[in-house]
Amino acid sequence: MRMYDLIMKKRNGGELSREEIRFFITNYVNGTIPDYQVSALMMAIYFQKMTEAETYELTMAMAESGEMLDLSGIQGIKVDKHSTGGVGDKTSLALTPLVAACGIPVAKMSGRGLGHTGGTIDKLESFPGFSTALTIRQFEDNVNRIGIAIMGQTADLAPADKKLYALRDVTATVDNLSLIASSIMSKKLASGADAIVLDVKTGSGAFMKKEADAFALAEEMVKIGKSAGRKMKALITDMDQPLGSAVGNALEVKEAIHTLQGKGPKDFTELVYALGTEMLLLGGVAKNEQDAMDRLQGAVEDGSALKKLKEFVEAQGGDPRAVEDESLLPKASVAEEIPSPREGYVSSIVCDEVGICCLMLGGGRETKESPIDLSVGFELKKKVGDYVKKGEALAGIHSNDALKAKEATERFLKAYSFTDKKPENTKLIKGRI
């Protein structure tokens, strides 16, 4: 078998077999096939697309290119959750302790952020001393003992995906449905969960800008998961404006804590409960949607969700006092208000621009090696549909550098649009698959 023949076959619109896909993945990971030939194949796939069978076989080949976690030592049905990402998306911080308090074992692998804001691990490191550098044994023991553990992705988890994504990123072949779906699902399947709930974002702050594309991606990933024997559910959710009010690592941690106290923003609380409902149903803990919702609300009201967060933070080396004493979390040296330039209703917020503004303050990474400032970010006081007077606070900005704050504020204001007429409300949850 020759890589040249695979490239030509795909270039001409042919369907690659299981054996051909395994051949190129195996030999690319071990260094036998060079980048330039895989680049050519990725471009052929970009233009000719992949069949459902090809997409599944590519996903499984990437998942099995490294370590496949065996979580059979963890009691119960393990339900994982994955978000395609967005601005202010701190969902895992509130969702995982909440569902763990309801009896769903959470054994989750997460990554660091690159771009707008930090990833889940960066945000968790706002808790002094918190570490995700767990061994597999510690990981399993924590889940069995307290019901929850989150660790960083190991180097051996889907190594083919890491190599392929890096190559696609510099060859303009990222934006292909099959390649996106296989990239996400290869890591999820290798992580060992029995069931997976997907949160697929759509809008100006999402990877999938168009709603139809988000639905198509969700359908593709659900098919892959089911073919691999996993229970699957996907929600398509709005990311045309930041989720909740907080954008920035420690600020998002505070908002997650407030949500577990029953004081979170309406949209964020709605999403946490919606995803939590699906996780409880897939995990067999709840009889129906109403039962799931009652259990989730009960865990917030009786304080067991917040208690679970404390146990989780302490089990991974963090200071649990920070859950109740926010002064122990990273805090920026300057907090100021950003006044509205005019009166009217907020008609739209260019979501990814708000993320870039946070990046400008130091709250995200330009490269994987960039340091990150956990204390900076924005607290949105007004969102789409809200009425604001001229000079009234649109948001609060938290910064440690006056020049960066000035530049970020100027750009932040350009992300807001206003109208004299109240805009129609948009749905947070666009659909379920």
C-alpha positions as CSV (number, residue, x, y, z in Angstrom):
1,M,0.0,0.0,0.0
2,R,1.3,3.4,-1.0
3,M,0.3,6.9,0.4
4,Y,0.5,8.2,-3.2
5,D,-2.3,5.9,-4.2
6,L,-4.5,7.0,-1.3
7,I,-4.0,10.6,-2.2
8,M,-4.9,10.0,-5.8
9,K,-7.9,7.9,-4.9
10,K,-9.3,10.6,-2.7
11,R,-8.4,13.4,-5.1
12,N,-10.5,11.6,-7.7
13,G,-13.5,11.2,-5.3
14,G,-13.0,7.6,-4.2
15,E,-13.9,6.2,-0.8
16,L,-11.0,5.1,1.4
17,S,-11.3,1.7,3.0
18,R,-10.8,0.9,6.7
19,E,-7.4,-0.6,5.9
20,E,-6.3,2.4,3.9
21,I,-7.3,4.8,6.7
22,R,-5.6,2.7,9.3
23,F,-2.5,2.6,7.1
24,F,-2.1,6.3,6.8
25,I,-2.9,7.1,10.5
26,T,-0.5,4.4,11.8
27,N,2.3,5.4,9.6
28,Y,1.8,9.1,10.0
29,V,2.0,8.8,13.8
30,N,5.1,6.6,13.7
31,G,6.8,9.1,11.3
32,T,6.9,6.9,8.2
33,I,4.6,9.2,6.1
34,P,5.8,12.8,5.8
35,D,3.7,15.9,6.5
36,Y,3.6,17.0,2.8
37,Q,1.8,13.8,1.8
38,V,-0.7,14.0,4.6
39,S,-1.3,17.7,3.8
40,A,-2.2,16.6,0.2
41,L,-4.6,14.0,1.5
42,M,-6.2,16.5,3.9
43,M,-6.7,18.9,1.0
44,A,-8.2,16.1,-1.1
45,I,-10.6,15.3,1.8
46,Y,-11.4,19.0,2.2
47,F,-12.7,19.2,-1.4
48,Q,-14.0,15.7,-1.9
49,K,-15.4,15.2,1.6
50,M,-15.8,11.9,3.4
51,T,-18.6,9.4,3.6
52,E,-20.2,8.4,6.9
53,A,-18.2,5.2,6.9
54,E,-15.0,7.0,6.2
55,T,-15.6,9.5,9.0
56,Y,-16.3,6.7,11.5
57,E,-13.2,4.8,10.5
58,L,-11.0,7.9,10.7
59,T,-12.4,8.7,14.2
60,M,-11.7,5.2,15.5
61,A,-8.2,5.0,13.9
62,M,-7.3,8.3,15.6
63,A,-8.9,7.2,18.9
64,E,-7.0,4.0,18.9
65,S,-3.7,5.6,17.8
66,G,-2.7,5.9,21.5
67,E,-4.0,5.0,24.9
68,M,-7.7,4.1,25.2
69,L,-8.7,4.7,28.8
70,D,-10.4,1.9,30.6
71,L,-12.8,3.4,33.2
72,S,-14.4,0.1,34.2
73,G,-12.8,0.5,37.6
74,I,-15.2,3.4,38.2
75,Q,-18.6,2.5,39.5
76,G,-21.7,3.6,37.6
77,I,-22.3,4.9,34.1
78,K,-19.7,7.5,33.2
79,V,-21.2,10.4,31.4
80,D,-18.9,12.9,29.7
81,K,-19.8,16.4,28.4
82,H,-18.1,18.3,25.6
83,S,-18.5,21.9,24.4
84,T,-17.3,23.1,21.1
85,G,-16.3,26.3,22.9
86,G,-17.2,29.9,23.1
87,V,-16.9,33.2,25.0
88,G,-17.7,33.0,28.7
89,D,-18.2,29.2,28.5
90,K,-17.5,28.1,32.1
91,T,-20.2,25.4,32.0
92,S,-18.0,22.5,33.2
93,L,-17.1,24.4,36.4
94,A,-20.7,24.4,37.6
95,L,-22.1,21.4,35.7
96,T,-19.7,18.7,36.8
97,P,-20.0,19.2,40.6
98,L,-23.8,19.6,40.2
99,V,-24.3,16.3,38.3
100,A,-21.8,14.5,40.6
101,A,-23.9,15.6,43.6
102,C,-26.8,13.9,41.8
103,G,-25.0,10.6,41.5
104,I,-23.4,10.8,38.1
105,P,-19.7,9.9,38.3
106,V,-17.7,12.6,36.5
107,A,-14.3,11.3,35.1
108,K,-13.4,14.1,32.7
109,M,-10.3,15.0,30.7
110,S,-10.0,18.7,29.8
111,G,-7.5,20.9,28.1
112,R,-6.0,24.4,28.3
113,G,-7.3,27.2,26.3
114,L,-5.7,28.7,23.1
115,G,-7.2,32.0,22.0
116,H,-10.1,33.9,23.6
117,T,-9.9,32.8,27.2
118,G,-8.4,29.9,29.2
119,G,-9.7,26.4,29.0
120,T,-11.3,24.5,31.9
121,I,-8.0,23.6,33.4
122,D,-6.8,27.2,33.4
123,K,-10.0,28.3,35.1
124,L,-9.7,25.6,37.7
125,E,-6.2,26.8,38.5
126,S,-7.7,30.0,39.8
127,F,-8.2,27.9,43.0
128,P,-4.8,28.3,44.8
129,G,-2.9,25.0,44.6
130,F,-5.3,23.2,42.3
131,S,-3.7,20.6,40.0
132,T,-4.9,18.4,37.2
133,A,-1.7,16.5,37.1
134,L,-3.2,13.2,38.3
135,T,-2.1,9.7,37.7
136,I,-4.8,7.4,36.2
137,R,-5.0,5.6,39.6
138,Q,-5.6,9.0,41.5
139,F,-8.1,9.9,38.8
140,E,-10.1,6.7,39.3
141,D,-9.8,6.8,43.1
142,N,-11.1,10.4,43.3
143,V,-14.1,9.5,41.1
144,N,-14.9,6.5,43.2
145,R,-14.4,8.3,46.5
146,I,-16.1,11.7,45.9
147,G,-17.7,11.2,42.5
148,I,-15.6,13.7,40.4
149,A,-12.2,14.2,39.0
150,I,-10.8,16.3,36.1
151,M,-7.4,15.7,34.7
152,G,-5.3,17.1,31.9
153,Q,-5.2,15.2,28.6
154,T,-2.4,12.8,28.5
155,A,0.2,12.9,25.7
156,D,-0.9,9.4,24.7
157,L,-4.5,10.2,24.2
158,A,-5.3,10.3,20.5
159,P,-1.8,11.4,19.4
160,A,-2.9,11.1,15.7
161,D,-5.4,13.9,16.3
162,K,-2.8,16.2,17.8
163,K,-0.5,15.7,14.7
164,L,-3.3,16.0,12.2
165,Y,-4.9,19.1,13.8
166,A,-1.5,20.9,13.9
167,L,-1.1,20.2,10.2
168,R,-4.6,21.2,9.3
169,D,-4.2,24.4,11.2
170,V,-1.4,25.6,8.9
171,T,-2.8,24.2,5.6
172,A,-6.3,25.7,5.6
173,T,-8.0,22.4,6.0
174,V,-9.6,22.8,9.5
175,D,-13.0,23.7,8.2
176,N,-14.3,20.3,7.1
177,L,-17.3,18.6,8.8
178,S,-15.8,15.1,8.9
179,L,-12.4,16.3,10.0
180,I,-13.9,18.4,12.8
181,A,-16.2,15.6,14.0
182,S,-13.5,13.0,14.0
183,S,-11.1,15.2,15.8
184,I,-13.5,15.9,18.7
185,M,-15.0,12.4,18.9
186,S,-11.6,10.6,18.7
187,K,-10.6,12.3,22.0
188,K,-14.0,11.7,23.6
189,L,-14.0,8.0,22.7
190,A,-10.4,7.5,23.9
191,S,-11.4,9.1,27.2
192,G,-13.5,6.0,28.1
193,A,-17.0,7.5,28.8
194,D,-20.1,5.3,28.5
195,A,-22.2,8.2,27.4
196,I,-21.5,11.7,26.0
197,V,-23.5,14.9,26.0
198,L,-22.4,17.4,23.4
199,D,-22.9,21.2,23.6
200,V,-22.5,22.4,20.0
201,K,-22.3,26.2,19.8
202,T,-23.5,28.4,17.0
203,G,-23.2,32.1,16.4
204,S,-20.6,34.9,16.2
205,G,-18.6,33.5,19.1
206,A,-18.7,29.9,18.0
207,F,-16.6,27.8,15.5
208,M,-19.8,27.1,13.7
209,K,-21.2,30.5,12.8
210,K,-24.2,29.2,10.9
211,E,-27.0,27.3,12.7
212,A,-27.3,24.7,9.9
213,D,-23.6,23.9,10.2
214,A,-23.9,23.4,13.9
215,F,-26.8,21.0,13.5
216,A,-24.9,19.1,10.8
217,L,-21.8,18.8,13.1
218,A,-24.0,17.6,16.0
219,E,-25.6,15.0,13.8
220,E,-22.3,13.7,12.6
221,M,-20.8,13.4,16.1
222,V,-23.9,11.7,17.5
223,K,-23.8,9.1,14.6
224,I,-20.1,8.4,15.3
225,G,-20.7,8.0,19.0
226,K,-23.6,5.6,18.5
227,S,-21.7,3.6,16.0
228,A,-19.0,3.2,18.6
229,G,-21.5,1.9,21.1
230,R,-21.9,5.1,23.2
231,K,-25.1,6.7,24.4
232,M,-25.2,10.1,22.8
233,K,-27.2,13.4,23.0
234,A,-26.4,16.8,21.6
235,L,-27.7,20.3,22.3
236,I,-27.2,23.1,19.8
237,T,-26.9,26.3,21.8
238,D,-26.6,30.0,21.1
239,M,-23.2,31.8,21.1
240,D,-24.2,35.0,19.4
241,Q,-23.3,36.7,22.7
242,P,-21.1,35.7,25.6
243,L,-22.6,33.1,27.9
244,G,-23.5,34.5,31.3
245,S,-22.0,37.8,32.4
246,A,-18.3,36.9,33.2
247,V,-15.6,36.6,30.6
248,G,-12.2,35.8,32.0
249,N,-10.8,32.9,34.1
250,A,-11.2,33.8,37.8
251,L,-14.3,35.9,37.0
252,E,-15.9,32.8,35.4
253,V,-15.0,30.7,38.4
254,K,-16.9,33.2,40.6
255,E,-19.9,33.0,38.3
256,A,-19.9,29.2,38.4
257,I,-19.9,29.4,42.2
258,H,-22.7,31.9,42.2
259,T,-24.7,29.5,40.0
260,L,-24.2,26.6,42.4
261,Q,-25.5,29.0,45.1
262,G,-28.6,29.6,43.0
263,K,-27.6,33.1,42.1
264,G,-26.2,32.6,38.5
265,P,-27.2,34.5,35.4
266,K,-30.4,33.3,33.8
267,D,-28.9,32.0,30.5
268,F,-26.0,30.2,32.1
269,T,-28.3,28.6,34.7
270,E,-30.6,27.5,31.9
271,L,-27.8,25.8,30.0
272,V,-26.3,24.1,33.0
273,Y,-29.7,22.6,33.9
274,A,-30.4,21.6,30.3
275,L,-27.1,19.8,29.9
276,G,-27.4,18.3,33.5
277,T,-30.8,17.0,32.6
278,E,-29.4,15.1,29.6
279,M,-26.5,13.7,31.7
280,L,-28.8,12.4,34.4
281,L,-31.1,10.8,31.8
282,L,-28.2,9.1,30.0
283,G,-26.7,8.0,33.3
284,G,-30.0,6.4,34.4
285,V,-30.2,8.5,37.5
286,A,-33.5,10.2,36.5
287,K,-36.7,8.7,35.3
288,N,-37.7,11.7,33.1
289,E,-36.9,15.3,32.4
290,Q,-38.9,16.7,35.3
291,D,-37.3,14.2,37.7
292,A,-33.9,15.2,36.4
293,M,-34.7,18.9,36.8
294,D,-36.0,18.4,40.3
295,R,-32.8,16.6,41.3
296,L,-30.6,19.3,39.9
297,Q,-32.5,22.1,41.6
298,G,-32.6,20.1,44.8
299,A,-28.8,19.8,44.8
300,V,-28.4,23.5,44.5
301,E,-31.0,24.3,47.1
302,D,-29.7,21.9,49.8
303,G,-26.1,23.0,49.2
304,S,-24.9,19.6,48.1
305,A,-23.7,20.8,44.7
306,L,-21.5,23.6,46.3
307,K,-20.2,21.0,48.9
308,K,-19.2,18.7,46.0
309,L,-17.3,21.6,44.4
310,K,-15.4,22.0,47.7
311,E,-14.6,18.3,47.9
312,F,-13.4,18.3,44.3
313,V,-11.1,21.3,44.8
314,E,-9.6,19.9,48.0
315,A,-9.1,16.4,46.5
316,Q,-7.0,18.0,43.7
317,G,-4.8,20.1,46.0
318,G,-6.8,23.3,45.8
319,D,-7.9,25.5,48.7
320,P,-11.6,24.8,49.3
321,R,-12.0,28.0,51.3
322,A,-11.9,29.9,48.0
323,V,-15.4,28.4,47.1
324,E,-16.9,30.6,49.8
325,D,-14.2,33.3,50.2
326,E,-13.8,35.0,46.8
327,S,-10.9,37.1,48.1
328,L,-8.7,34.0,47.8
329,L,-9.2,33.9,44.0
330,P,-6.9,35.9,41.7
331,K,-8.0,39.6,41.6
332,A,-6.9,42.3,39.1
333,S,-5.4,45.5,40.5
334,V,-7.9,47.7,38.7
335,A,-11.7,47.3,38.2
336,E,-13.5,50.0,36.3
337,E,-16.8,50.5,34.5
338,I,-17.2,50.9,30.8
339,P,-19.9,53.5,30.2
340,S,-22.4,53.2,27.3
341,P,-21.8,55.7,24.4
342,R,-25.5,56.1,23.8
343,E,-29.0,55.3,25.0
344,G,-31.1,52.5,23.7
345,Y,-31.5,48.7,23.6
346,V,-28.5,46.5,23.0
347,S,-29.3,44.9,19.7
348,S,-26.2,42.7,19.2
349,I,-22.8,41.9,20.7
350,V,-20.1,40.6,18.4
351,C,-19.3,37.7,20.6
352,D,-15.8,36.7,19.5
353,E,-14.7,40.4,19.7
354,V,-15.4,40.3,23.4
355,G,-13.2,37.2,23.6
356,I,-10.4,39.0,21.7
357,C,-10.7,41.9,24.2
358,C,-10.1,39.5,27.1
359,L,-7.1,38.1,25.2
360,M,-5.8,41.6,24.8
361,L,-5.9,42.0,28.6
362,G,-3.8,38.8,29.0
363,G,-6.7,36.5,29.8
364,G,-6.0,34.1,26.9
365,R,-3.1,32.7,24.9
366,E,-1.7,33.8,21.5
367,T,0.5,30.6,21.5
368,K,0.5,27.4,23.7
369,E,3.6,28.8,25.5
370,S,2.0,32.2,26.3
371,P,1.5,33.0,30.0
372,I,-2.1,33.7,31.1
373,D,-3.4,36.2,33.6
374,L,-6.2,34.5,35.5
375,S,-7.5,37.7,37.1
376,V,-8.4,39.8,34.1
377,G,-11.6,40.0,32.1
378,F,-15.0,41.6,31.7
379,E,-18.3,41.5,33.6
380,L,-21.2,42.3,31.3
381,K,-23.8,44.5,32.9
382,K,-26.0,44.7,29.7
383,K,-26.7,42.0,27.2
384,V,-28.9,41.8,24.0
385,G,-32.3,43.1,24.7
386,D,-31.3,45.2,27.8
387,Y,-32.1,48.9,27.9
388,V,-29.2,51.2,28.7
389,K,-28.9,55.0,29.3
390,K,-26.0,57.0,28.0
391,G,-23.1,56.8,30.5
392,E,-24.6,53.8,32.3
393,A,-22.3,50.9,32.8
394,L,-22.2,48.4,29.9
395,A,-19.6,46.3,31.6
396,G,-16.9,46.2,34.2
397,I,-13.3,45.7,33.1
398,H,-10.7,44.0,35.3
399,S,-7.1,44.7,34.3
400,N,-3.5,44.9,35.5
401,D,-2.2,47.2,32.7
402,A,-3.6,50.6,31.9
403,L,-2.6,50.6,28.3
404,K,-4.0,47.2,27.6
405,A,-7.2,48.2,29.4
406,K,-7.5,51.4,27.2
407,E,-7.0,49.4,24.0
408,A,-9.3,46.6,25.0
409,T,-12.1,49.1,26.1
410,E,-12.0,50.8,22.7
411,R,-12.4,47.5,20.9
412,F,-15.0,46.3,23.4
413,L,-17.3,49.3,22.7
414,K,-17.2,48.5,18.9
415,A,-18.6,45.0,19.7
416,Y,-21.9,46.5,20.9
417,S,-24.7,47.7,18.6
418,F,-27.8,49.6,19.8
419,T,-31.3,50.2,18.5
420,D,-34.3,52.3,19.7
421,K,-36.6,49.3,19.4
422,K,-36.4,46.3,21.8
423,P,-35.1,43.4,19.7
424,E,-36.8,40.0,19.8
425,N,-35.5,37.4,22.3
426,T,-33.4,34.7,20.8
427,K,-33.5,31.1,22.0
428,L,-30.6,29.8,24.0
429,I,-31.2,26.2,23.1
430,K,-31.7,25.9,19.3
431,G,-32.4,22.1,19.2
432,R,-31.6,18.6,20.5
433,I,-30.3,15.6,18.6
